[in-house]
Amino acid sequence: MKALVANGRKREGLRARRERVRGIILGLSRLYPNAGCALIYHSPLQLLVAVILSAQCTDVRVNQVTPFLFARFPDVEALAAAELAELEELIKSTGFFRHKARNIKTCCRQLRERHGGRLPVTLEEMVALAGVGRKTANVVLGEIKGLQGIVVDTHVKRLSRRLRLTRSSEPVRIERDLEAVVPEMAGNLFSHLLIYHGRQICSARGPRCRECPILKLCPGGLSEHS
């Protein structure tokens, strides 16, 4: 498998790819032993709202905004009844604030009317809520319910292609490709590890391959990414 991964001359089989993924998880777990959700929350609702706010925004910024947001609107009822103008002002620094404010307000109305104010427990019910796609649903269900979904954010999308775990640029297809090779009970961990690695070393501007502990497991390595 070493020659296969190093030079990419042979077609990698499913078994070999699964072995490589286990090596990736091991290597990145050593580098990021505390990898996990960086959003600060104190209830399932707070996590859901925080993830909605995190679209095109850093977790650091979201964590600066949410204490003031939840102090003013502490629950589903308050957010569902919130004045859009006030809600927009509180979340303005997260970007796309008008769209996010409408989604949060509508989502909370739906939670109140369809689910008695509680978060649903299935992916299908989650993605039916305003502002909630598969990525958001997988983050929330993984954190709250421990469900092992693959979270395909911008980092996971980029790194899974660089690692040649998928050829697709479509999030749903990437999710399916990763599910075929990531151990069943490691979906959440794998997603967090790629997100951390994408932020720290394997960035969009240019991966720092010489610092990467999984370089030997990355097809092409320095020849492709440097």
N, C-alpha and C positions, 0 to 999 in steps of 0.2 A: 504493500500500500504506500510505502514511503516514496518509491519512485513515481507512483501514480500521482500522488499529491504534489510532489516537488516540480514535476515538469509538465503535467497535464497532457501527456502524449496518448494515454490510454483512456478509454471510457470508464468512468468510475461506476461500479455497481452499487445497488441499494445497500447491501450489507457493508461494503467499504465506507460508504457515505455515513451510515449510522455509527460505525466505529469512529470515524473522524469527528462526528458531532459530539460523541462522548468525550473525546480528547479535548475538543474546544471547551466544553462545559467544565472539565477538570481544570484546564489551564486558566480560564477566566475566573473560576471560583477562587483560585489561589490569589489572583490579582485583586479581585473585588469580593472579599469574604462577607461583606455586609450589603451586597447588592439587593435592592428592594425598591418599593415605591417611595419616591422622594417627596410626595405631596403630604402635607400635614392635615389630618382630619380627625374628628372625634365621633363621627357617626357615618353610617352608609350614605345618607343624603349628602353630607358634607363632602365625602369622597366623590360622589357622582358629579356634584357641581364643580368641584375642583378640577376634575378630569375634563369636563366641558370647557372650562376656562383655559386649560393648558394647551388647547389647539393653537398652534402658531405662537406659542408663548412659553417662556421658561418656567420650570417648576419653582424656581426661586421667586420670580415675580408673583406667581399665583399664591405662594405662601405668604407673601407680603400683603396681598389683597384680601384673602379669605377671612382673617380675623375680624376685620371691620365689616365685611359683608354679612357674616353670620351673627355678629353682635346686633346688627340692625334687623336682619331677617333670619331668625334662628331655626325655622322649621318649614315644612311643606306649605302649611297654610299661609304663613307670612310671605313666602316667596311667590306663591300663586296669586296673592293679592297685591303684590308690590307694584308701585307706580314705575313704569318703564324708565322714565327720565331719571328717577333716583337710582334705580338698579344700574342703569347705564353709567351714571357718574361714579358709582362705587367700583365698577369693574373696568373702567375706561382704559387704564394702563395695561390691560392684558391684550389689547388689540381686538379688532372686529367686535367691539363691545355692543353695538346695536344688535347684531345678529345673535351674539351669545346671550344677551339679556332676554331677547324674545324666546330663544330656545329654553332658557332656564325657567322662565315664567310659565311657558306652555307645558314643559316637562312636569313641573310641579302640579299644575292643574290636572294633567293626565294621571299622575301618581295618586292624587286625591280622589279623582273620579273613578279610575279603573282598579286601583290597588289598595284603596283604603289608607293612602298616605305612606305606604311602605314600598320599598324597592322590590320589583319582581325578582324571581330566582332563576329564570331561564333566559338564554341568549335571545330567543325569539321574542319574548315579551320586552326585553331590554331595548332591542333595536327598533321596536315600535314607538319608543318615546322620542319626543322632539330633541334633536341635537345629539342623539346617541347612535353611533355607528358600531361596527363590530369591534374596533379598537377600544373605544370607551367601554363597551359592554364587557369585553374580556378583562380589562383592567379592574373594573369594579367587581365582577363576579370572582375573579381570581383572588382579590384582596379580601372580600367579605365572605365569600362562600368556599374559597379554596379550590375553585374549579380551574383545571389546567388548560387554559386557552392560550394560544400564541397571540401576543400583542404586536401587530405590524404597524409600528410607527415609522417615522422617517429614518431612524437609525437602524432598526431591524430590517427595513426594506433595503437600505444601502449595503449593510454588512452581509446579509444573506445572499445578495448578488455577488459581492466581492469574494465571498467564501465559496461561491458556486454551489449553493444549496438550492438555488432556484434560478431560472432564466427569465422569470416573469417580472413585470413591473406593476402588476395588478395585485392589490393587497389580499383579496380573497384567494387568489391562486397561490400567492406566496405563503399564506397561512396553511393551505392544504399541502404544499410541498414540504413545509417545515414539519407539519404534523406527521408526515411519513417517515421522518428521520430522527426527530427529537424524542427521547424516551417519554413514555406516556405521563409519568408523574413529574416531569421536569419542564413543562411548558412555561410556567410562570418564571422559573429561575432562568431559563434560557433567554427569554425576552428581556428580563432585567439585565442580564450579563451583556447582551449585545447593545442595549441602550447605554449602559455605563461605558462600555468599550468605545462606542461610537462618539461619545462625548469627550472621552479622555485621550484616545490614541488614534482610532480609525475614523477620523473626522471627514466631513464632506469636502473640506478644502484640500485635504491631502493626508493620507494615512502615514503615520510615523512607523514604518515597518520594522526598522532596526530596534525599536523599543517594544515590539509586540511579542508576547510570550507564546503566541499560537502561530507564528510565522510559518513554521514547517507544516502546519495543517491548512495553510491558505494557498490554494492553487495559484501558481504564478509568482507569488511572493514578491520579493523586491523587483524582479524583472518586469512585473506588471504594474505594481502600485507605486513605485518610487518615482 
